[in-house]
Amino acid sequence: MSDCCSAPGLLPFADALTNMLAQVSSITDTLTLPIEQALNYVLAKDIVSPLNVPPHDNSAMDGYAFAVASLAKNKTLTMVGRSMAGAPFEGECKAGECIRIMTGAKMPSDCDTVEMQENVSVDGEQITFLQEKSFGDNIRNSGEDIKINQQVLQAGRKLSAVDIGVLASLGVAKVSVYRKLKVALIATGDELKIPGQALRSGDIYETNSFVLSAMLEKLHVEVINFGIIEDDFKAIKAAFISADQQADAVISSGGVSVGDADYTKTVLDDLGEIGFWKIAMKPGKPFAFGKLPNSVFFGLPGNPVSALVTFHQLALVALTKMQNAQSLQRTQLTVKCVSDLRKSPGRMDFQRGYLSVNDAGENIVKSTGAQGSGILSSLAKANCFIILPQDQGKVMAGEKVTVQLFDHFL
């Protein structure tokens, strides 16, 4: 039995994604920022290390530095100096001698090994070593972490908190990054109200712009929120014209179906070059993509689950390319499903699931319950998508399925 919405002509999900990615261009504008302001920006140039990290051999612990050959003759050595972090020992450490050394302190040139302070006995300047040591023990070698001229970070990387620390460790004060992508958000619908407003008969609270804004914030873009636009051709057209003038990408939710009041598709047909897709995916069949004079647009369905899934699986991937960022890497696993899943052939299905580990140590997934495109709580209860191929039929408990773990956007 076929899906009631799987009419001929629906574009397979993979084809839709490939088609869309082929039509979006990456921004090229760059700016130079201090590293303390560069978090989550996309790196525009490779970072090559100007030095070794660490820059010199240093001690991995508090203890005593010496030449391991000295212990072959005598287990007791004479301490002749100290090497502290930032205040290295600059003298000579001869055979039969050792240096008190602290963690991170530069190794004296005559020493090749360190013993931790817990494994020695101390009698004034006489240090007796209680265990056998091997050459190079407890030393962090110069360049052990990063070598000079090594490529450390690649262009296209979105800079993380750890990356900022790595840049600081290299002495890099400023980096070249791509500017923020500008994304306009438009919600359409006479029935929509924002939280805090009173609902009249037939009204509902608008959720899509709140969810999308939060996800776009994690994407690190500049959001231009047009709010809710009434179901009026002129008003929607004016909003799209303004959005196109300000943004690199325009995202609308609602109005891309075929209802009498669904003006968004008509406006897009009027203003731009539309490749309107009815995609063979569930939820989210009505999805529009195309080009306006100065931007690209993504027309998301109005139902909240459909809007979120199409944004996450399609628009977000395209926006990442537009940022000039490295492609999104999403983790997929094959696991046992412990729920019966309703599914008819015809569309790729992104059902909401909860992945866990059973008492036997197996990864298992169960459905979060009702999967309607208006049931946003099905996503709130989930930690993964259960991805069922287009030709897949129903799934019985105990069968293996593919799950895609939620990423940091969700």
C-alpha positions in Angstrom: 0.0 0.0 0.0 1.4 3.4 -1.0 1.6 6.5 1.1 -1.3 8.7 0.4 1.1 11.6 -0.2 3.5 9.7 -2.4 2.1 10.9 -5.7 4.2 10.5 -8.8 6.7 13.4 -9.3 7.9 13.7 -5.8 11.7 14.4 -5.8 13.7 11.8 -3.8 15.4 13.4 -0.8 18.9 12.7 -1.9 18.3 14.3 -5.3 16.7 17.3 -3.7 19.7 17.9 -1.5 22.2 17.4 -4.3 20.2 19.8 -6.6 20.0 22.4 -3.9 23.7 22.3 -2.9 24.7 22.6 -6.6 22.8 25.9 -6.7 24.0 27.7 -3.6 27.3 29.7 -3.5 29.6 30.3 -0.6 30.3 33.8 0.7 33.8 35.2 0.1 33.8 38.3 2.2 36.4 38.1 5.0 37.4 40.1 8.1 40.3 39.9 10.5 39.3 39.4 14.2 41.2 39.1 17.5 41.0 35.4 18.6 38.9 36.4 21.6 36.2 37.5 19.2 36.5 34.7 16.7 34.6 31.9 18.4 32.2 30.1 15.9 33.4 32.1 12.9 34.5 30.1 9.9 38.3 30.2 9.3 39.2 31.7 5.9 42.9 30.7 5.8 44.8 27.7 7.0 46.7 28.1 10.2 50.3 27.0 10.0 52.3 26.8 13.3 55.0 29.4 13.6 56.7 27.5 16.4 57.0 24.2 18.2 54.5 23.4 20.9 55.9 23.0 23.5 58.7 25.3 22.4 61.3 23.4 24.4 61.7 20.1 26.2 60.1 20.4 29.6 59.2 18.4 32.7 55.9 16.5 32.9 55.9 16.6 36.7 57.5 18.1 39.8 60.7 16.2 40.6 64.4 16.1 39.7 66.1 16.3 36.3 69.4 14.5 35.6 71.4 12.5 33.0 70.2 8.9 33.3 73.8 7.7 32.8 74.7 9.3 36.2 72.6 6.6 38.0 74.7 3.8 36.6 77.5 4.7 39.1 75.6 6.1 42.1 71.9 6.2 43.1 72.6 9.4 45.1 73.1 12.6 43.1 73.9 16.1 44.3 71.3 18.8 43.6 73.1 21.9 42.1 70.2 24.1 41.1 66.5 24.6 40.3 64.5 25.0 37.1 61.1 26.7 37.5 58.4 27.4 34.9 59.5 30.8 33.5 62.8 30.7 35.3 65.0 27.9 33.8 68.3 26.7 35.2 71.0 28.2 33.0 74.1 26.5 34.6 75.8 23.2 34.0 74.6 19.9 35.4 77.5 17.5 35.5 77.7 13.7 35.9 76.6 12.8 39.5 74.4 16.0 39.8 70.7 16.7 39.4 68.4 19.7 39.2 65.2 20.3 41.2 62.6 20.9 38.5 58.9 21.9 38.4 56.1 20.8 36.0 56.4 22.7 32.7 59.9 24.0 33.5 62.5 23.9 30.7 64.8 20.9 30.8 68.5 21.8 31.5 70.6 21.0 28.4 72.7 18.4 30.2 69.7 16.5 31.5 67.6 13.9 29.7 65.4 12.3 32.3 63.0 13.3 35.2 62.0 11.4 38.3 59.0 12.4 40.3 59.6 13.8 43.7 57.6 10.9 45.4 60.2 8.4 44.2 63.3 10.0 45.9 64.6 10.5 49.4 66.1 13.9 50.2 68.9 14.6 52.7 69.8 18.3 52.2 71.4 18.5 48.7 71.8 14.7 48.5 69.0 13.1 46.4 68.7 9.4 46.4 66.8 7.8 43.6 64.7 4.8 44.7 63.7 3.3 41.4 65.4 2.5 38.1 64.8 5.1 35.4 64.9 4.9 31.6 66.2 7.6 29.2 63.6 10.3 28.5 61.2 9.4 31.3 58.7 12.1 32.3 59.8 14.6 29.6 57.5 16.5 27.2 59.6 17.0 24.1 59.7 20.1 22.0 57.1 19.9 19.2 55.5 16.9 20.8 52.0 18.6 20.4 52.6 20.7 17.3 55.6 21.0 15.1 56.8 24.2 13.5 55.3 24.7 9.9 52.7 22.1 10.7 49.1 22.8 9.4 47.1 23.1 12.5 43.6 24.3 11.5 42.2 24.1 8.0 40.2 26.9 6.2 36.5 26.2 6.5 36.7 25.1 10.1 34.3 26.7 12.5 36.4 27.8 15.4 35.6 26.1 18.7 36.6 27.1 22.2 39.5 24.6 22.0 40.6 26.0 18.7 40.8 29.4 20.3 43.1 27.9 22.9 45.2 26.2 20.3 45.6 29.6 18.4 46.7 31.2 21.7 49.3 28.5 22.3 50.8 29.3 18.9 51.0 33.0 19.7 48.4 33.8 17.0 46.6 37.0 18.0 44.3 37.5 15.0 42.7 35.3 12.3 41.1 35.8 8.9 37.5 34.6 9.0 34.4 34.7 6.8 31.8 37.3 7.7 28.6 36.1 9.2 25.9 34.9 6.9 22.8 37.0 6.9 19.5 35.0 7.1 16.0 36.5 7.1 13.1 34.8 8.8 9.5 35.2 7.7 6.5 33.5 9.2 3.1 33.7 7.4 -0.4 33.0 8.7 -3.4 35.0 9.9 -3.9 32.5 12.7 -0.5 32.9 14.2 0.1 34.8 17.5 3.3 35.3 19.5 3.6 34.0 23.1 2.2 36.6 25.4 -0.7 37.5 23.1 -4.2 36.3 23.8 -5.5 33.6 21.4 -8.8 34.2 19.7 -10.9 31.4 18.3 -8.9 29.6 15.6 -5.6 31.1 16.6 -2.4 29.2 17.5 1.0 30.3 18.9 3.7 30.7 16.3 6.7 28.4 17.1 8.7 28.0 13.9 10.5 31.4 14.1 11.5 30.7 17.7 12.9 27.2 16.9 14.6 28.4 13.8 16.1 31.5 15.4 17.6 29.3 18.2 19.1 26.9 15.6 20.4 29.7 13.5 22.1 31.2 16.6 24.0 27.9 16.9 24.9 28.1 13.3 26.4 31.6 14.1 24.6 33.7 11.5 23.0 37.1 11.7 19.3 36.7 11.9 16.9 39.3 10.5 13.5 38.4 11.9 10.5 39.8 10.0 8.0 38.3 12.4 4.6 37.2 11.4 3.3 38.5 8.0 -0.5 38.3 7.3 -1.9 36.1 4.6 -1.9 38.9 2.0 -0.1 38.8 -1.3 1.1 42.4 -1.2 2.3 42.1 2.4 4.2 38.9 1.8 5.7 40.2 -1.4 6.9 43.4 0.3 8.4 41.3 3.1 10.3 39.1 0.6 11.5 42.1 -1.4 12.9 43.7 1.8 14.4 40.4 3.0 16.1 39.8 -0.3 17.7 43.3 -0.1 19.2 42.6 3.3 20.0 38.9 3.5 22.0 36.1 1.8 19.2 33.6 2.5 15.5 34.0 3.1 13.6 31.4 5.1 9.9 31.3 5.2 7.6 29.0 7.1 4.1 28.3 5.9 2.3 29.2 2.6 4.2 26.8 0.3 1.4 24.3 0.0 -1.6 24.5 -2.4 -4.3 26.1 -0.2 -6.3 29.1 -1.3 -4.4 31.4 1.2 -1.0 30.0 0.5 0.6 33.0 -1.2 4.2 32.4 -0.5 4.7 30.1 -3.6 3.0 32.6 -5.8 5.2 35.5 -4.5 8.3 33.4 -5.0 7.2 32.5 -8.6 6.6 36.3 -9.2 10.0 37.5 -7.7 12.5 34.7 -8.4 13.6 31.6 -10.1 11.8 28.9 -8.2 12.7 25.2 -8.3 9.6 24.2 -6.3 10.0 20.7 -4.9 7.5 18.4 -3.5 10.0 16.1 -1.8 9.5 12.4 -1.2 10.2 12.9 2.5 8.1 12.7 5.6 7.5 15.0 7.4 8.1 17.9 5.1 6.8 17.1 1.6 6.0 20.8 0.7 9.4 22.4 0.5 10.4 25.2 -1.8 13.9 26.2 -2.9 15.0 28.8 -5.4 16.7 32.1 -6.1 15.6 35.7 -5.5 17.5 38.6 -7.2 20.1 38.9 -4.4 19.6 35.8 -2.2 18.4 32.2 -2.1 15.2 31.1 -0.4 14.0 28.1 1.5 10.3 27.8 1.8 9.5 25.5 4.8 6.2 23.9 5.6 4.0 25.5 8.3 3.6 22.5 10.5 6.3 22.8 13.2 7.8 19.3 12.9 7.9 19.5 9.1 9.5 22.9 9.3 12.1 21.8 11.8 13.0 18.5 9.9 13.2 20.2 6.5 15.3 23.0 8.0 17.6 20.5 9.8 18.0 18.0 6.9 18.0 20.4 3.9 18.3 24.2 4.6 20.9 23.8 7.4 23.2 21.8 5.1 22.9 24.4 2.4 23.5 27.3 4.8 26.7 25.6 6.1 28.0 25.5 2.5 27.1 29.1 2.1 29.1 29.9 5.2 32.1 28.4 3.5 32.3 25.9 6.4 33.2 22.3 6.2 30.3 20.0 5.5 28.2 18.8 8.5 29.1 15.4 9.7 26.2 13.6 11.3 26.6 10.3 13.2 24.5 7.4 12.0 24.2 4.0 13.6 22.5 0.7 12.8 20.6 -0.4 15.9 17.7 -2.7 17.0 14.3 -1.0 17.0 12.1 -2.1 19.9 8.9 -0.4 18.6 6.6 -1.3 15.7 6.8 1.6 13.2 4.1 2.5 10.8 5.5 3.2 7.4 4.3 2.9 3.8 6.6 2.9 0.7 6.8 6.2 -1.1 8.7 8.7 1.0 11.9 8.7 3.1 10.7 9.0 6.7 12.4 10.8 9.5 10.7 9.4 12.5 11.6 10.6 16.0 13.3 8.1 18.3 15.0 7.7 21.6 18.3 5.8 21.6 19.4 4.0 24.7 21.4 1.0 25.9 19.5 -2.1 27.3 20.5 -4.3 30.1 22.5 -6.5 27.7 24.6 -3.6 26.6 22.9 -3.3 23.2 22.0 0.0 21.5 18.3 0.1 21.0 15.9 2.7 19.7 12.2 3.2 20.4 9.6 5.6 18.9 8.7 8.7 20.9 5.1 8.0 20.1 2.7 9.8 17.8 4.6 11.1 14.7 2.2 13.7 13.4 3.8 16.8 11.7 2.2 19.0 14.3 3.4 17.1 17.3 6.5 19.1 18.3 6.7 17.1 21.6 7.7 14.1 19.5 11.0 15.9 18.9 11.4 17.1 22.5 11.3 13.5 23.7 13.7 12.3 21.0 17.5 12.2 20.8 17.7 10.8 17.2 15.9 10.4 13.9 14.9 6.9 12.8 15.6 7.2 9.1 13.5 4.8 7.0 14.3 4.6 3.2 11.8 5.7 0.6 10.8 2.2 -0.4 10.7 0.8 3.2 7.5 -0.5 4.5 6.4 -0.9 8.1 9.0 -2.0 10.7 8.4 -4.7 13.3 10.0 -4.6 16.8 13.3 -6.4 16.7 14.3 -5.3 13.2 17.4 -3.2 12.6 17.0 0.4 11.6 19.3 3.4 10.8 19.3 6.2 13.4 20.9 9.6 13.0 21.9 11.1 16.4 20.7 14.6 17.1 23.5 17.1 16.7 24.1 20.3 18.7 21.6 22.2 16.6 18.6 20.3 18.1 
